[in-house]
Amino acid sequence: MQTIKTTNLVKRYKDLTAVNKLCLEIEQGELFSLLGVNGAGKTTTLKMLSCLTKPTDGDAIVGGFSITKEAEQVKRLIGVSPQETAVAPNLTVKENLELFCGIHGFTKEKTQMKIKELSGLFSLDDVLQRKVGRLSGGLKRRVSIAMALISEPKILFLDEPTLGLDVIARHDLWDTIRSLKGSVTIILTTHYMEEAAALSDRIGIMKHGRLLALGTVEELKKKAGSDDFEAAFVSIVKEETV
Amino acid sequence: MRMMTFAKRCTKEILRDPINLGFGLGFPLVLLLLLSAIQANIPVNLFEIDTLTPGITVFGLSFMTLFSATLIAKDRETALLQRLYTTPLTASDFIMGYMLPLLPIALGQTVICYLFAVPLGLTVSVNIIYAVIGMIPMAVFNISLGLLCGSIFSVKQVGGICGALLTNLSAWFSGVWFDLELVGGLFGKIAYALPFVHAAEMEKALFNGRFELAGAHILPILLYSLLISAVAVFAFLRQMKKQ
């Protein structure tokens, strides 16, 4: 069953076409990665799908609702963890989680239950009372993703979730993301080939706003005629093989 | 409910910033102390505590602009605001959530200034209560100005514009440091075209129980508050749409 379907999605900024007639279908429970070099249109696609910016043309159906006509309904289904660690720095981890519980209208009991559940899932129990601004980059990312999951979203958007993290923090976060697979549809953007290969069910490769290739890691390697995924990516992007 | 949750968060962010507390509360109190000490050592009545304190409370409000502008600009730069736009919070939740917490902080700052001035010789009367309540329109002006600046400037720009420029504008054009009648001319005309001197004069009048005189100054303050509030809401909605 499709959770996301984009139809000729376009985003233009004056002379620049950031996303160009994107057609994409993502299945329920799938972990789908958008891969591409800088300026490929990954973040813009995520921004349109999460109703942060309106498409110039085309439309997308997210969880059964149109992003152009039913943004409010879409917002109730999604969770977003932006590229930057978007947290309230002077608030503790617990207060950040409480903030998002309050915004989503949770009762006191549900808030306590949710915090317990997410702090367990993201191993945040020991830092619940610490101010987020004083945490390491890896912990901040975990808090950021935990905040995105508070609303019990059906669809989770992760924009470069491991950007700037060290190897250990990155692998820890991968484990957490893997644990979410199946229950939530995850759309992830990344620059890291190994991240996309390790986590994704399917990968879409973008360049200059266009979708160049789409498939599983094995399908993309086969398409590029390479045994190495990074080499396959470079080949697809350079040759623009579709 | 959602708006109150967001407002609570904004209150915590502001009150937990030591620089905010240091400047917003500490600086006006240091000025009161310093100028009172100067007054004690000069033969003319330049900084009498009964006229100085209402003026300092008006000057202190300029820090509310800095607080709200810094908070909003920071939220924009760290993408927290962008993330919150993907939640069910509405535009009015954001605007009220940013503005409401600062009103009690502004009034609290005013009360602390008056209490601090009592041991320095301030005349204690019921009029202090009226003077505190009379601060509300000017507080709204300053908070709205913060919403406006935070919606259009970066954190760095806010520091310069609200932290340095506005606090100086408020100080020079409020007539707290010197009698504007003595300067007169273009400077005086500009000062009376702005709300700062009207707020300072209204505060002094309320503190002295001269309510008719206070009434004469309230109109420009109300007009400025309404105008800046409307522009601030427009600017906030515009940047919200841009995000």
Contacts between the chains, C-beta under 8 A, distances in Angstrom:
chain1	res1	chain2	res2	distance
A	50	B	86	5.1
A	51	B	86	6.6
A	52	B	82	6.2
A	52	B	85	6.0
A	52	B	86	6.3
A	52	B	243	6.3
A	53	B	243	7.6
A	72	B	88	7.4
A	75	B	86	5.8
A	75	B	87	6.7
A	75	B	88	6.2
A	76	B	88	6.6
A	78	B	86	6.4
A	79	B	86	7.9
A	80	B	83	5.8
A	80	B	86	4.5
A	81	B	83	7.7
A	82	B	79	4.5
A	82	B	82	6.0
A	82	B	83	5.4
A	83	B	79	7.1
A	84	B	78	5.9
A	84	B	79	4.1
A	85	B	78	7.4
A	86	B	78	5.8
A	86	B	79	4.2
A	86	B	80	4.4
A	86	B	82	6.8
A	86	B	83	4.2
A	87	B	78	7.6
A	87	B	80	6.7
A	88	B	9	5.9
A	88	B	12	7.9
A	88	B	13	6.1
A	88	B	80	6.3
A	89	B	13	7.9
A	89	B	78	7.6
A	90	B	12	6.4
A	90	B	13	4.8
A	90	B	16	4.2
A	90	B	17	6.3
A	91	B	9	6.5
A	91	B	12	5.8
A	91	B	13	7.0
A	91	B	16	7.9
A	95	B	9	7.5
A	95	B	12	6.9
A	99	B	5	6.3
A	99	B	6	7.5
A	99	B	9	5.0
A	100	B	87	7.3
A	102	B	1	7.3
A	102	B	2	6.9
A	102	B	4	7.9
A	102	B	5	3.0
A	102	B	6	7.8
A	102	B	8	7.8
A	103	B	2	5.4
A	103	B	5	5.7
A	103	B	6	6.7
A	103	B	84	7.3
A	103	B	87	5.0
A	103	B	88	7.0
A	103	B	89	5.8
A	104	B	87	6.9
A	104	B	88	6.9
A	105	B	1	6.5
A	105	B	2	6.6
A	105	B	88	7.7
A	131	B	16	7.9
A	147	B	83	7.8
A	148	B	83	7.9
A	151	B	87	7.3
